Amino acid sequence: MKNQTPILLSILVGLFLLASSSLYVVDQRQQAILFQLGEVVDVKTSPGLYFKIPVAQNVRYFDSRILTMDTAEPERFITSEKKNVLVDLFVKWRIVDVKQYYVSVRGDEILAQTRLSQTVNSSLRDEFGNRTVHDVVSGERDKIMEIMRQKADADARKIGVEVVDVRLKRVDLPQEVSESVYRRMEAERKRVANELRSTGAAESEKIRADADRQREVILAEAYRQAQEIKGSGDAKATAIYAAAFQPNPEFYAFYRSLEAYKQSFKDRTDMLVLEPSSEFFKYLKSAGRAAK
């Protein structure tokens, strides 16, 4: 009995290994192809536990998730204006027919991405060749991406692949072209700035001229009002003087003469050139006669 124990253990181990090699698991992230002597005999697209014939059959797994193809370096394309642009893009794709995928590209992801890259680049050359730089940069960018996705997807179906999305990450001008474009942009901005400065200077002069005109109008109006007030005051003063001195006109005339003498000889340097018989000296003469 003791001699049979190792044999039983060997049989159990062999059965376990045979059973384990007869089973394989496909999870929700995978698809599987079952091969028998190198020929495809079954395709598993649903997750689960499956059986196979040990040794005679083998399984190969493929990723069913969305994969990304990203360009390592920007590609150069020519627009309808014969200008070069550098385009950086990425493609989202996944396997939808794993058997066709294996038959077409031997299940090689690099070969599949090469095929997708060729299709996308060909579509881009066609689309960019019919559009201007403005269109490819902003004007029709979404439309271009959708057209490229449709064209790439139609070709990718032939190898069992679906193109989910195509995106242009960046569209730039080459360095030598960018410098000239930047210079033109700088010149254009300077021109616009100069126009704005000229317009501002003209508006400034217009506002300043209008302000000066209003100032002159205000000063003239103020002067007119001041003269009117002054004239009214002088008229009232004259009327008061007349009312005050009307009872004695001779005294009023004498008082006015004294005021004139006072104003005329206010300073020692004042000098009058008059005839001795002038009316101005009327009261001085009369004062001299009165003294005699």
Rosetta blueprint (number, residue, H / E / L):
1 M L
2 K L
3 N L
4 Q L
5 T H
6 P H
7 I H
8 L H
9 L H
10 S H
11 I H
12 L H
13 V H
14 G H
15 L H
16 F H
17 L H
18 L H
19 A H
20 S H
21 S H
22 S L
23 L E
24 Y E
25 V E
26 V E
27 D L
28 Q L
29 R L
30 Q E
31 Q E
32 A E
33 I E
34 L E
35 F E
36 Q E
37 L L
38 G L
39 E E
40 V E
41 V E
42 D E
43 V E
44 K E
45 T L
46 S L
47 P L
48 G E
49 L E
50 Y E
51 F E
52 K L
53 I L
54 P L
55 V L
56 A L
57 Q E
58 N E
59 V E
60 R E
61 Y E
62 F E
63 D E
64 S L
65 R L
66 I L
67 L E
68 T E
69 M E
70 D E
71 T L
72 A L
73 E L
74 P L
75 E E
76 R E
77 F E
78 I E
79 T L
80 S L
81 E L
82 K L
83 K L
84 N E
85 V E
86 L E
87 V E
88 D E
89 L E
90 F E
91 V E
92 K E
93 W E
94 R E
95 I E
96 V L
97 D L
98 V H
99 K H
100 Q H
101 Y H
102 Y H
103 V H
104 S H
105 V H
106 R L
107 G L
108 D L
109 E H
110 I H
111 L H
112 A H
113 Q H
114 T H
115 R H
116 L H
117 S H
118 Q H
119 T H
120 V H
121 N H
122 S H
123 S H
124 L H
125 R H
126 D H
127 E H
128 F H
129 G H
130 N L
131 R L
132 T L
133 V H
134 H H
135 D H
136 V H
137 V H
138 S H
139 G H
140 E L
141 R H
142 D H
143 K H
144 I H
145 M H
146 E H
147 I H
148 M H
149 R H
150 Q H
151 K H
152 A H
153 D H
154 A H
155 D H
156 A H
157 R H
158 K H
159 I H
160 G L
161 V E
162 E E
163 V E
164 V E
165 D E
166 V E
167 R E
168 L E
169 K E
170 R E
171 V E
172 D E
173 L L
174 P L
175 Q H
176 E H
177 V H
178 S H
179 E H
180 S H
181 V H
182 Y H
183 R H
184 R H
185 M H
186 E H
187 A H
188 E H
189 R H
190 K H
191 R H
192 V H
193 A H
194 N H
195 E H
196 L H
197 R H
198 S H
199 T H
200 G H
201 A H
202 A H
203 E H
204 S H
205 E H
206 K H
207 I H
208 R H
209 A H
210 D H
211 A H
212 D H
213 R H
214 Q H
215 R H
216 E H
217 V H
218 I H
219 L H
220 A H
221 E H
222 A H
223 Y H
224 R H
225 Q H
226 A H
227 Q H
228 E H
229 I H
230 K H
231 G H
232 S H
233 G H
234 D H
235 A H
236 K H
237 A H
238 T H
239 A H
240 I H
241 Y H
242 A H
243 A H
244 A H
245 F H
246 Q L
247 P L
248 N L
249 P H
250 E H
251 F H
252 Y H
253 A H
254 F H
255 Y H
256 R H
257 S H
258 L H
259 E H
260 A H
261 Y H
262 K H
263 Q H
264 S H
265 F L
266 K L
267 D L
268 R L
269 T L
270 D L
271 M L
272 L L
273 V L
274 L L
275 E L
276 P L
277 S L
278 S L
279 E H
280 F H
281 F H
282 K H
283 Y H
284 L H
285 K H
286 S H
287 A H
288 G H
289 R H
290 A H
291 A H
292 K L
